Amino acid sequence: MTSPPVHIVVLAKAPRPGLAKTRLIPALGAHGAARLADRLLAHALHQALTADLGPVELCRTPGGEAAWEGIALPRDLRISDQGGGDLGDRMARAARRVTATGHPVLLMGSDCPALTAPRLRAMARALNGADAVITPVSDGGYSALALRRYHADLFHQVPWSTSTVTAITLARARALGWTLHCMPTLHDIDEPGDLAHLPGNWQRP
């Protein structure tokens, strides 16, 4: 079965020192952490565009041009601002906005270099037979969530950045009666110990 067009939304912080990847500062310093954040963002956007599933949008924070001045971004990229609230509020707005147009949405971050174009295509294929497809990460969160429909329960009052995020999201989707597909677990790059999961051909910042 051919996968439907999927609108990919990459949610990311501006890769600036002291703003992005702050938990890596003890290992890399503020500027090293920002350089890695920039590399991760470029990689995520490249994979999303290479997957060729549909429109690709960078949903950014902070909003506006000042924080993003001088940061190289690919062509053919839509730009939006995340707005206020916690991560759930910001993801919910993006998911609601896209699904309201009748298109599936794939929400992803920029923290998981293993979330490659083939894995994104696999998520889109799985979405043919499911209401939601999730790619968990080893710390209990998730690196991507694809949805054919929207419901606020998936995003509101979730304890973000804890080991229970994926479990809570799955439980809430099941409570809604949704069909689910869970992809293989990957690794985010958040803490100094996660640097071991960077691709072998990436130089340490």
C-alpha positions in Angstrom: 0.0 0.0 0.0 1.3 3.5 -0.9 1.9 5.7 2.1 -0.2 8.9 2.2 1.7 12.3 2.1 2.8 13.1 5.6 3.6 16.6 6.9 6.8 16.4 8.9 7.2 19.0 11.7 10.7 19.2 13.2 10.6 21.0 16.6 13.9 22.5 17.6 15.6 25.2 19.6 18.0 27.6 18.0 21.5 26.1 18.3 23.0 28.9 20.4 25.4 28.6 23.4 23.6 28.4 26.6 20.2 27.7 24.9 20.6 24.3 23.1 21.8 21.0 24.6 22.5 22.6 28.0 22.7 19.2 29.7 25.8 18.5 27.5 27.6 21.6 28.7 29.5 19.8 31.5 31.1 17.5 28.8 31.3 19.9 25.8 31.1 23.4 27.1 28.4 25.8 26.0 29.9 26.4 22.6 30.6 22.7 22.0 27.1 21.8 23.0 25.7 24.5 20.6 27.9 23.1 17.7 26.6 19.7 18.3 23.0 21.0 18.4 23.6 22.7 15.1 24.9 19.4 13.6 22.0 17.5 15.0 19.5 20.0 13.6 21.1 20.0 10.1 21.0 16.2 10.2 17.4 16.0 11.3 16.3 18.4 8.6 18.3 16.6 5.9 16.7 13.3 6.9 13.2 14.7 6.9 13.6 16.2 3.5 15.3 13.1 2.1 12.5 11.0 3.3 10.3 12.8 0.7 7.1 12.1 2.5 5.5 15.6 2.1 6.1 19.1 3.4 8.8 19.6 6.0 8.4 22.3 8.5 10.9 23.7 11.1 8.8 24.7 14.2 11.3 26.8 16.1 11.9 28.3 19.4 12.7 31.1 20.1 10.4 32.6 17.5 11.3 35.4 15.2 14.4 35.9 13.1 16.9 37.3 15.6 17.8 34.0 17.3 18.1 32.2 14.0 20.2 34.8 12.2 23.2 33.2 10.5 22.0 29.6 11.0 22.1 27.8 7.7 18.8 26.1 6.8 17.9 24.1 3.7 15.7 25.3 1.0 12.2 24.0 0.6 11.7 24.3 4.3 8.5 25.8 5.9 9.1 27.8 9.0 6.8 28.3 12.0 7.2 29.4 15.6 6.4 27.0 18.5 4.8 29.6 20.7 4.5 29.4 24.5 3.7 26.7 27.0 5.4 23.5 27.8 6.6 21.0 25.2 3.1 19.3 25.2 1.4 22.6 24.4 3.8 23.3 21.6 3.5 19.9 20.1 -0.3 19.9 20.4 -0.6 23.1 18.5 1.5 21.8 15.6 -0.4 18.4 15.5 -3.8 20.1 15.7 -2.9 22.6 13.0 -1.7 20.0 10.5 -4.3 17.3 11.1 -7.0 19.9 10.8 -6.0 20.2 7.1 -6.7 16.5 6.6 -3.1 15.4 6.4 -1.2 13.0 8.8 1.5 14.7 10.8 4.9 13.3 11.9 6.3 15.3 14.9 10.1 14.8 15.5 12.9 16.4 17.4 16.5 16.9 16.4 18.1 14.9 19.2 18.2 11.5 17.6 20.7 11.0 14.8 19.5 7.4 14.3 16.1 8.7 13.1 17.1 8.5 9.5 15.1 8.9 6.3 14.4 5.1 6.0 13.1 5.1 9.5 10.8 8.0 8.8 9.5 6.3 5.7 8.9 3.1 7.8 6.8 5.2 10.2 4.8 6.6 7.3 4.2 3.1 6.0 3.1 1.9 9.4 0.7 4.8 9.6 -1.3 3.2 6.8 -2.7 0.7 9.3 -2.6 2.7 12.5 -3.9 5.9 14.1 -0.5 6.6 15.7 3.1 5.4 15.3 5.7 6.1 17.9 9.5 5.8 17.9 10.6 5.4 21.5 14.0 6.3 22.8 16.0 4.5 25.5 15.4 7.1 28.2 11.6 6.5 28.2 10.7 9.4 25.9 10.2 9.3 22.1 12.0 10.8 19.1 9.0 10.9 16.8 5.2 10.6 16.9 3.1 10.2 13.7 -0.6 10.8 13.9 -3.6 10.4 11.5 -5.8 12.3 14.0 -5.5 14.7 16.9 -6.5 14.5 20.5 -5.3 16.8 23.3 -4.9 13.9 25.8 -1.7 12.8 24.0 0.1 16.0 25.0 -1.5 17.7 28.0 -0.1 17.1 31.5 2.5 14.7 30.4 5.7 14.7 32.7 8.1 15.6 29.9 11.8 14.7 30.2 11.0 11.7 32.4 11.2 8.0 31.8 7.4 7.6 31.6 6.6 9.8 28.6 6.3 6.9 26.0 4.3 4.7 28.4 1.9 7.5 29.2 1.4 8.4 25.6 0.7 4.8 24.6 -1.7 4.3 27.5 -3.6 7.4 26.5 -3.8 6.4 22.9 -5.1 3.0 23.8 -7.7 4.6 26.1 -8.9 6.6 23.1 -9.4 3.3 21.3 -6.7 4.1 18.7 -4.7 1.6 16.8 -0.9 1.9 17.6 2.4 0.8 16.1 5.6 1.0 18.0 8.9 1.2 16.1 12.3 0.0 17.4 13.8 2.0 20.3 16.6 4.4 19.4 18.9 6.7 21.4 18.6 10.5 21.9 21.6 12.6 22.6 20.7 14.5 25.7 23.3 13.6 28.5 27.1 13.2 28.4 26.7 9.4 28.5 24.6 9.6 25.3 27.6 10.9 23.3 28.6 7.3 22.8 25.6 6.9 20.5 26.7 9.6 18.0 27.4 8.2 14.5 30.9 6.9 14.2 31.8 9.3 11.5 30.9 12.4 13.5 33.7 14.1 15.2 33.2 15.1 18.9 32.5 18.9 19.1 
